[in-house]
Amino acid sequence: MHVTRLDIRRLRRFDEVQLLPSPGLNLITGDNGAGKTSVLEALHLMAYGRSFRARVRDGLIRHGDEATEVFVEWRERRAGTVQTMPGTNPGANAEATSLASTPPGRPDTTGGPSGEDREGLPAGSGLISDGAERTRRAGLRHSGRDWEGRLDGRPVSQLGDLCAALAVVSFEPGSHALITGAAENRRRYLDWGLFHVEQHFLPLWRRYARALRQRNALLKSRAGDEHLDAWDRELAEAGEPLSQYRQRYLDAIEPGLARLAADLAPSLGTLRLEYQPGWRREDFPLVDALLFCRERDRLAGFTSVGPHRADWRIGFGALPGREALSRGQAKLTALAALLAQAEHHAAICLDWPVIGLDDLASELDRQHQARVLDWVRASGAQAFITGTEVPPGLAASKGAITLFHVEHGMLQRLE
Ligand SMILES: Nc1ncnc2c1ncn2[C@@H]1O[C@H](COP(=O)(O)OP(=O)(O)OP(=O)(O)O)[C@@H](O)[C@H]1O
């Protein structure tokens, strides 16, 4: 998929800007504080319902305004999501390759903008099909507390449905948290991938989240066993398959991630992934684990076992543990994980997610920049790269790039 138009209103320092990007590489330059990252944040907001830097109410809305608005128009393959369990059928494009060679088969994403220009947020005028591709539109108005969204001309009742439409993978200065930060980052990574490739995952995830809320409320109110039994069963019925989806997703990602990590950080040795389901799954079914922990959970007032406590870890042959990774190595590993996720998405959905690379030059040395840019270019994915200057690695990476410049709250395309 590729974005053909992005309108941003009242986000950070922007009053109102519009970006008409190319389907390939787009570079956004500007001085410190000009608003380059804000452009990526706007895209991320539409795809995740939050910024990668903060929640909406923590500074995303322009000072003095009530809400921020983002409108995105994009082209995507009509085939949409192929409903296949991750890991069971990676698809024709799943032959993952290294950064040094050409990435997997390039989905055809060459269609241009629909040509139809729309004003106004967050309304959309419906879905426009055109052969193998279609144009989609999403608008989101977010005040931090409330939100209002439209997708293809219709109101959206759940933010998750809006976010599941546009797939964006963002690499930014905080991305190392995926490897060295809290488990929540790693659960989100799995869940984001699954939202997009497995149609049964989101309802299951919602069912689990609801059951967890209910069980926690009962624990807090010291409810009797007869009430908790039913919610334990419900939690387990949603939690077991949810956990299996995550495990299989991680298994499906692992080979591509290992190859990408070997290219980006070869000195670390062989990569392996370990999934931790959130309870001793090898010993007990979840329903039994919940029962065993019931008294402890009553005292604590929350559920201490289950997929909401899941995690996954990366280990490297040459290191004692992920704690031994330098910050730079953690960043390279996070980038490998994000690109592997993008690659897997492309293999299953036959369409690349949009890739955001914030401040690439300050994150990677010249040689790694060039490798990543070559890889992204060869993939056919649309990418948004930001930097105070043209990244040095871009000089070594041959091919077209569309340039934009941000200054004084304005966003301009440079010819
Ligand atoms: N809520 C807000 N209201 C108004 N202005 C804001 C708000 N939040 C941040 N800003 C300003 O918006 C700009 C944010 O810019 P952004 O982080 O996108 O810049 P950047 O070009 O990526 O900068 P850098 O190169 O320093 O990373 C900064 O000038 C910041 O002071």
The ligand as an ORCA input file, in Angstrom:
! r2SCAN-3c Opt
* xyz 0 1
  N       1.578     20.526     21.328
  C       2.373     21.331     20.641
  N       1.921     22.543     20.225
  C       2.717     23.347     19.497
  N       3.971     23.039     19.127
  C       4.461     21.852     19.524
  C       3.699     20.931     20.300
  N       4.433     19.840     20.527
  C       5.611     20.061     19.940
  N       5.637     21.250     19.335
  C       6.701     21.821     18.500
  O       6.587     21.128     17.264
  C       7.839     20.791     16.816
  C       7.916     19.272     16.851
  O       8.643     18.994     15.847
  P       9.227     17.567     15.509
  O       9.635     16.826     16.691
  O       8.306     16.978     14.537
  O      10.513     18.161     14.818
  P      11.684     17.499     14.037
  O      11.802     18.295     12.776
  O      11.497     16.059     13.938
  O      12.853     17.869     15.028
  P      14.239     17.172     15.386
  O      15.109     17.256     14.167
  O      14.747     18.067     16.466
  O      13.937     15.802     15.841
  C       8.862     21.413     17.715
  O       9.223     22.687     17.241
  C       8.096     21.514     19.017
  O       8.563     22.552     19.854
*
